[in-house]
Amino acid sequence: MGRWEPNARGRLEQAALELYVERGFGQTTVTEIAKRAGLTERTFFRHFADKREVLFSGSAVLQECLVDAVAGAPETAAPIVAVAAGLDAVGDLFRDRRPHAVQRQAVIAANSELQERELIKLATLAAAMADALRGRGVTEPGASLVAEAGIAVFRIAFERWIDGAAGEDLTALMRDSLAELRAVTCGA
């Protein structure tokens, strides 16, 4: 495939993930990723700051989706209901992406540097969600508590989804996890 072919970014992402799975993150170079994608290193660096960014490039889209859904929840919605709307929107983003997510998480799980980066991403999502809740008039510490709880629900459901929990979709698993949280905190 020639360098002029469309979707250079997508080709780089696919090549990187394939190589990370085959050889490991630490053993894969930017040169190898670019070559596998039929592109140059220069093209790689036009799209990504480094080889970690290939795995985390969707974070901005994920954050925007989550924040927009929380902010756009009905004005009368309780904070946890606004967070649930955000989680539902995130579930829609991941629909039909399980095979990619499974590979990505395997690469992350095998590398402590990437695990740290994943935790930073989750903390950033929680902070953004707390900001969205404060924008809805939720005061502290409530906004941060609900946002952190929402990210915990996401993380636990995502892990179950990656592990193939009964073939359920991510949205259903997040709803189940949120219901479990409510049950253990409210005695319901």
Legacy VTK file of the C-alpha trace (Angstrom):
# vtk DataFile Version 3.0
C-alpha trace
ASCII
DATASET POLYDATA
POINTS 188 float
0.000 0.000 0.000
1.443 3.360 -0.991
2.186 6.178 1.407
-0.412 8.348 -0.309
-3.234 5.925 0.544
-5.920 7.332 2.858
-6.298 6.679 6.587
-2.643 6.875 7.562
-3.601 7.310 11.220
-5.793 4.217 11.238
-3.136 2.184 9.457
-0.545 3.266 12.012
-2.871 2.350 14.883
-3.551 -1.083 13.401
0.119 -1.752 12.639
1.176 -0.691 16.129
-1.402 -2.869 17.864
-0.456 -5.869 15.731
3.226 -5.406 16.536
2.597 -4.804 20.240
0.620 -8.050 20.398
3.206 -9.995 18.368
6.426 -8.636 19.860
5.502 -6.658 22.955
5.308 -2.922 23.456
8.902 -2.511 24.616
10.308 -4.495 21.714
8.460 -2.538 19.030
9.954 0.581 17.460
8.321 3.494 15.696
10.300 2.552 12.588
8.735 -0.918 12.603
5.249 0.494 13.093
5.653 2.926 10.200
7.099 0.214 7.957
4.254 -2.211 8.752
1.757 0.545 7.892
3.589 1.350 4.649
4.451 4.835 5.890
7.453 6.791 7.106
8.541 7.630 10.649
7.888 11.251 9.820
4.272 10.405 9.031
4.038 8.524 12.332
5.164 11.609 14.242
2.662 13.790 12.399
-0.068 11.717 14.010
1.405 10.628 17.360
3.877 12.124 19.820
5.290 8.687 20.683
4.425 5.014 20.466
2.370 5.130 23.699
0.000 7.658 22.162
-1.147 5.075 19.629
-2.850 3.225 22.487
-4.286 6.353 24.113
-5.216 8.487 21.133
-8.926 7.864 21.662
-8.888 9.357 25.170
-9.967 12.813 24.015
-12.971 11.398 22.148
-13.884 9.265 25.156
-13.657 12.274 27.484
-15.690 14.496 25.173
-18.406 11.863 24.850
-18.585 11.347 28.604
-18.591 15.050 29.494
-21.124 15.972 26.817
-23.541 13.295 27.993
-23.189 14.274 31.668
-23.645 17.952 30.845
-26.560 17.181 28.536
-28.541 15.092 31.007
-31.903 16.604 31.998
-31.536 19.491 34.470
-33.615 17.652 37.052
-31.471 14.509 36.879
-29.656 13.550 40.061
-25.852 13.585 39.721
-25.630 9.796 39.607
-28.268 9.736 36.856
-26.219 12.260 34.839
-23.168 10.029 35.312
-25.227 7.034 34.166
-26.094 8.971 30.995
-22.378 9.527 30.454
-21.642 5.848 30.936
-24.366 4.891 28.460
-22.835 7.228 25.880
-19.414 5.687 26.462
-20.915 2.229 26.030
-22.129 3.286 22.602
-18.560 4.288 21.664
-17.308 0.802 22.439
-20.055 -1.071 20.626
-18.480 -3.569 18.208
-14.974 -2.676 19.461
-14.441 -5.535 21.889
-11.773 -7.397 19.841
-9.693 -4.207 19.586
-10.237 -3.407 23.267
-9.182 -6.923 24.324
-5.918 -6.632 22.376
-5.265 -3.119 23.656
-5.832 -4.126 27.282
-3.538 -7.149 26.916
-0.746 -4.856 25.712
-1.383 -2.445 28.598
-1.539 -5.235 31.185
1.888 -6.483 30.086
3.645 -3.133 30.621
3.824 -1.166 33.885
4.467 2.150 32.073
1.271 1.672 30.090
-0.659 0.651 33.207
0.387 3.922 34.803
-0.724 5.823 31.718
-4.097 4.047 31.823
-4.569 5.122 35.458
-3.734 8.701 34.498
-6.345 8.505 31.734
-8.980 7.293 34.196
-8.081 10.050 36.677
-8.360 12.614 33.894
-11.785 11.261 32.955
-12.916 11.488 36.576
-11.706 15.087 36.847
-13.471 16.034 33.599
-16.678 14.383 34.766
-16.467 16.188 38.115
-16.065 19.485 36.221
-19.169 18.665 34.178
-21.077 17.919 37.374
-19.931 21.184 38.945
-21.173 22.885 35.781
-24.568 21.355 36.579
-24.461 22.929 40.040
-23.240 19.916 42.013
-21.035 21.133 44.865
-17.920 19.556 46.322
-17.204 17.030 47.549
-20.310 15.537 45.895
-19.181 16.205 42.316
-15.844 14.470 42.848
-17.371 11.578 44.779
-19.971 10.838 42.113
-17.430 11.232 39.286
-14.958 8.868 40.965
-17.759 6.369 41.574
-18.716 6.625 37.902
-15.160 5.895 36.803
-15.001 2.940 39.210
-18.203 1.597 37.654
-16.708 2.070 34.185
-13.406 0.398 35.111
-14.979 -2.641 36.758
-17.534 -3.140 33.981
-14.814 -2.673 31.348
-12.677 -5.368 33.006
-15.638 -7.743 33.048
-16.383 -6.934 29.401
-12.775 -7.578 28.382
-12.875 -10.894 30.242
-15.946 -11.861 28.209
-18.546 -11.633 30.982
-21.399 -13.784 29.700
-21.225 -12.170 26.259
-22.831 -8.990 27.598
-22.246 -5.626 26.047
-20.374 -2.929 27.931
-23.438 -0.759 28.470
-25.315 -3.598 30.162
-22.321 -4.376 32.362
-21.993 -0.722 33.395
-25.698 -0.590 34.238
-25.337 -3.776 36.301
-22.297 -2.383 38.107
-24.093 0.894 38.809
-27.085 -1.016 40.183
-24.724 -3.029 42.385
-23.136 0.180 43.657
-26.543 1.579 44.486
-27.517 -1.642 46.236
-24.436 -1.745 48.458
-24.521 1.963 49.295
-28.260 2.380 49.755
-29.135 -1.028 51.093
-31.639 -1.401 48.238
LINES 1 189
188 0 1 2 3 4 5 6 7 8 9 10 11 12 13 14 15 16 17 18 19 20 21 22 23 24 25 26 27 28 29 30 31 32 33 34 35 36 37 38 39 40 41 42 43 44 45 46 47 48 49 50 51 52 53 54 55 56 57 58 59 60 61 62 63 64 65 66 67 68 69 70 71 72 73 74 75 76 77 78 79 80 81 82 83 84 85 86 87 88 89 90 91 92 93 94 95 96 97 98 99 100 101 102 103 104 105 106 107 108 109 110 111 112 113 114 115 116 117 118 119 120 121 122 123 124 125 126 127 128 129 130 131 132 133 134 135 136 137 138 139 140 141 142 143 144 145 146 147 148 149 150 151 152 153 154 155 156 157 158 159 160 161 162 163 164 165 166 167 168 169 170 171 172 173 174 175 176 177 178 179 180 181 182 183 184 185 186 187
